[in-house]
Amino acid sequence: MKSKPFGALFGLLALVAILGVAPAFGQTANEIDMTKGAGAAATADCVAAKNCFSPNPLNVTPGTTVTWKNTDTVSHYVTSGQPSDNTTGTVFDSGNLIKPGSTYQFTFANAGTYDYFCTVHPWMTGQVIVGAASTTTNTPTANTTTTTTPGNVTVPEFGPVASIVLAIAVMSMVVFVAKTRGIPKL
């Protein structure tokens, strides 16, 4: 009866593999997506909902690298400040258009509240809150990097429970197959 230890080993390895791979399929906690259709017009649905950048606001801790991902069909900029400011882009600026499917990253070193917007589509605004919420804007000392991702891939957000549900489903199948020695018919 060596099948039971092998079945248990297989189940354990499947669980470890699922938990290791599942987070790659969801949105990371430090990612901001540019909503599809956000660049269409100032009357886009996301403008009223204030989620042309999603999530908005994003709360992070100092030292966190935030990634803006363009899931829209048009290119965008990410620039610190507000459209009405004279100090736009002094904290961070993507510098180049972020094409669909591409990303821009910035590391927030200091606590504070950071407003940002798209200079091409100024109705697209967002906010990153680093540490405790603050009304002042600090200047972080971090490098900006631009990373390009090929294609226009929209990744659904499954949330933190997805890996657990998937693991339970796989384990249930393993147990069922081990007990019945057959694959269930639907």
N, C-alpha and C positions, 0 to 999 in steps of 0.2 A: 504493500500500500504506500508507494512512494508518491502517488499523485496528490495527496493532501499537502505534504510539505512543498511540493512544486507549485501547487495552486496558490498556497499562501504566499510563497516567494514571488510568484507572478503578480498577485494582487498588490503586494507591497511595492514592487517595482513600478507597476502601473500607476499607483497612487503618487509616488514620488515624481514620476515623469509628468503626470497631469499637473501637479502643483507647481512644478518647475516651468512648464510651458504655458499654462493658462494665463498668467498675467500679461504675456506678450500680446494677447488678443484684445485686451481692453485698453481704455484710455488711461494713461499714467496720471497720477495725482498731480503732476507738475506740468501738464500739457494744457494748452489753450488752443481750441479749434476756432478757425475763422469760418463762421456759419455759411453754408452754401446759399448763394443768392444775396449775401450781405452787400456786395458791391454793386448790385443792380440799380438801386435808387435810394434816395433818402427816405422813401416811403416803404422800404422793405419791412416785412413783418418783424425782423429781429431788432429794428430800431426802436419800436414802441416797447418791445419786450426787454430791451437793453441786454440782448445776448448775441450781438453780432460777433463778439468774441465770447466763447463759452468754455469753461464757466466764467461768470463775471459777477462779483469779483472773485479772484483766486487768492486764497490765504495760504501763505507758505512761511517757513522759518528762515532766518538769515543764513546765507550760504547756499540756498537752494537755486538750482539752475532751472529756469522755466523755459519750456519749448513752445513756441507758437507754430501751429501746423495749419497750412493753407488747404482747407478742404473745400474751398470755393472753386468756381470755374474761371475766375479772373485773378490777376496778380494784386498783391497788397504790400504796403509798408507797415512796419510797427515802429512807432516813434513815441518817445516819452513826452508827457505834457498833455495839454488840451489844445484844440484847434484855435482857441482865442488867446493862448499864451504867447509871450515873446521869447520864451525859453524852451521852445519845443526841441526835442532831440538832444538836450544837454546831458541827460542821464543815460539814455540808450537810444539807438536808432539802427534799424536793420540795414540802412545804407543802400541796399539794392532792393528791387522788387522781389517779393517772395512769390515765386510762381506756384501755380496749383500743384499740390503734392509735395512741395518743399517745406522746409522748416527754418526757423530762426531761433537761436538760443541766447539767453542772457542770464548771468548769475547775479542774484541780489545779495550783496554783502551786508547791508545795513538795514535795520528795522525802519519802517515807514510806510506811507501809502503812496503808491506810484500810479498816476494816471497815464494812459497811453491811447493812441488812436492811429488810424490809417491816414496818411497825408493825401492820398489820392481820393479816398472816400471818407471825408471828415465826420460823417455821421456814425461811423464805426468807432465806438469808444469803449474802453475797458479800464480795469483797475486791478493792480496786484497789491495785496496788503501783506507786508513782511513783518512777522512778529506780531506785537500788539498793534491794533489800529492807531494811527496817528494822523494828525492834520497837517504835519509838515512833511516835506519831501526831502529826503537825504540823498546825497550823491554817493552811490556805491563805487567801490574800486574793484571793478571786474572787467574781464575781457569779453567782447562779443564775438561770437562765431556764427557763421552761416553754414548750415548743412543742407545739402540737396538730396531729396529723396525722389527717385524716378517714379513717374506715373501719377495718376490722380486716384489715390486709394483712400476710401472712407472706411474708418475702423469703427465698428459699433462699440458702445460702452456696455460691458457686461456687468461691471461692478465686482466687489470683492467676494460675493457669495457664489459666483459662477464656478470657480474652481472647486468649491466644496460640493456643489450640486453635481458637477461633472464626475468628480471622484466617487460620489455615492452611486451614481448611475453605472459607472464602469464596475465598481465593486459588486453591485447587485447582479450585473450580467455574469461576472466571474463566478459568483456563488451559485447562480442558477445553472450555468453550464456545468459546473463541477458536480452539482447534485443530480442533474438529469442526464448528464453526459450527451447533451445535444443542444443545438441552437434553437431558440424559441421561434416559432412561426407566427407571423403577424396576420 
